[in-house]
Amino acid sequence: MPTAFVANSTTPLWYTTRATGFAALVLLTASMALGLLSATGYRRPGWPRFVTLGLHRNLTLLALAFTVAHVLTSVLDSFVSIPIQDAVIPFVGSYRPFWLGLGAVAFDLMIALTVTSLLRTRMRLRAWQLVHVTAYLCWPVAVLHGLGTGSDTQARWVLALTIACVAVVACLTLWRVARIWPARPLAPGRAQKAGTPPASRTHTPAADEARR
């Protein structure tokens, strides 16, 4: 969107589009954070697991609601012609087809994420896990969409908000990887836990000479 229009824009739809987009990003980031915490088995005293799962699901639904509002206001705004199919079918539009297509991909993935979450008890676990993990791609795709097609991405507060969201998800992702990473072979007590005989766990030069 041209800079002159951004500077002088007073259309309610433009402000609503930007506001709902930022709100959806923050809510989706919070949902991602709770999902990562839940996957690592993190618990707080007095905070049951079902509360975390319920909050995760409700945040996802709220993020979807703001995303729907973001899509509708973008379509209704007359400054740029964005047909409704461009918001659902990726990379078919004429206005910033790549960046707008990323938004359509994120929207479709978010719908899949929400539907599978609501139908979890009626789906096979393997199928649910496959769709659910794939749908988590909607977060990085949504971030790229906002950076590429946003009209005020160079504003300091917008960059700060985006960086904060990325930092939260990146830190929790690294934490999850660290928790599920296989234990180091030379970690203290690893050989004992693996059932290695005591004589074989001794690696001093004297012990090696005695075994020859």
N, C-alpha and C positions, 0 to 999 in steps of 0.2 A: 504494500500500500504506500503511495507516495508520501514523502515526509511533510509536504505542505498540507495535505489533507489531515494527517495525524495531528499536526500542530493546531489546526483550526477546527478540527472535527468536534461537533456538539451533538451528533446523532445519538439518541439513546441506544439504538441497536448496536452501534459500534462499541460503546462502553459496555453494554451487556455481553457482547460476544467476548471481549477481552476479559471481563470479570469472571464469567462462567468458565472460560478456558483456564485461567489461573486457579480458580477454586477446584476445578476437576483435577488439575495436576497435583495440587496439595493433598486432596483427598485420596487420589490414587497412590501417591507416595506414602501416605499414612497406612493405607491398606497393604501396600507392599511390605512396609516395615513390620506390621503385625503378622503378615504371612511368614516372613523370614524368621521372626522371633518364635512363632508357633512351630515352625519346621525344625528349629534347633532344640525344641523342648524347654525353652526358657519359661520359668514360672516365678511369680512373686507370691510371697505369703499373703493369704487372704484374697488372692486374685485367681479364681478357678480357671481352668483351661477353657471351659465352655464360654466364659465371659469374653476371653480373647478371641475365640472363634466367632462368636456372635458379633462382636465389635468389628472384626475384620470383614464379615459378610455385609454388615450394615454400611460400613464405609465404602465398600465396593458399589453397593446399590446407590448410595448418595453420589459417588463419583460418576456413575452412569447417568443419573438424573441431570447433573450439571453438564455432562457431555452432550446429552440430548438437547438441553437448552442452548448450549454453545453451537451445535449444528443448526438448530432451527433459526437462531438469530443470524447466523452467517448466511443462511439461504434467503432469509427475508430482507436482509440489508441490500438496498438497491445500488450501493456504490460499486460493488463488484458482483457480476452475475455468476452465482454458484448454484446450479441446479441441484435438486435433492439427490439425484443419482450420483453426482460427483462426491457427495459426502458419504456414500455407502459403497460405491464401486471404485476401487483404487485406480488411479492413474488414467482416468478417461476424460478428465476435464481439460479446459483450455487455459485456465488461470492457475499459474504455478503448479503444473500437473504433478511434479514429483513430490513437492512438500505437502500439497493438499492430498495427494494420494497416500502419503504416510499417515495423515490424519484419518483417512477412511480406513486404512489397515488397523490403526489403533482402535477406532470405533468398533469395527467388526470383531476384533479380538476381545474387547471389553464386553461386548454382548455375549460372546461365547463363554467368557469367564463367569459372567453373572448367571447365565442359564445353567451352566454345569454346577455352579455352587448351589443353586436352588434345587437342582435335581440330583444332588449327590447321593441321596439314599436310594434312588431308583436306578442308578447307573452301576455298571461293573467298576470295581476299584481301578483296574488297569486302564479302562477307557477314560474314567474321570481324571486320573493322574496325567494321562497323555494330553488331554485337552487343557487341563488346568495349567500344566507347566508351559505348554505352547502359548496359552493366553497371557502368561506373564510377560511375554514380549511386548505387550501393548504399552508398558511403561516406558522403555527406552524409545520406542517408536513415537510415542506421544511427546516425549521431550524433544526429539529431533524435529517433529512437526511444528512445535511451538517456536523453536529457534529459527526454523527455516521460513515459516510463513507469517510469523508474528510481526506486527507493524511497529512494535516498540521494544524489540529484543535488545536494543543497544542502551536502553535506559538502565541506570545502575541498579535500581531496586528490582527490576526484572531479572537481570543477570544474577544478582545476589540471591533471589528466590530460587532460580533454577539451579545455581551452584549448591545451595543448601539442600535441595531435594536430591540432587545427584550424590552429594556427600553422604546423606543419610542411608540411601539404598546401597551405595558402594561399600560403606563401612560394615553394614549388616550382612552384605553378601560375603565379604571377606571373612567376617566372624563365623558365618555358617560354614564356609569352606574349611576354615581352620578347625572347627569342631568335628567335622566328619572326615577330615583327612586321616588316612591310615597312620597309626602310630609308627614313629621312627624305629627301624630295626635295632638301633643301638641305644634306644631309650632305656633308662634305668628300670629294671624289673621286667623288661620286655621278654627276655629269654625265659625267665621263671614262669611268667604267665603263659608262655607258649608251650610249657612242659618240657623244656630242654633239660637233660640230666645235669646235676650239679657239676660233675667232672668236665662236661663239655662246655660249661659256662665259664670255666677258668681259662684265661688267655695270657697268663704270665709266662715269661720265657722259661722258668723252671718247670712249669706244668707242661709246656709244649715239649721240652726235652725229655721229661719222664714218659710221655706218651709215645716217643719214637722207639 
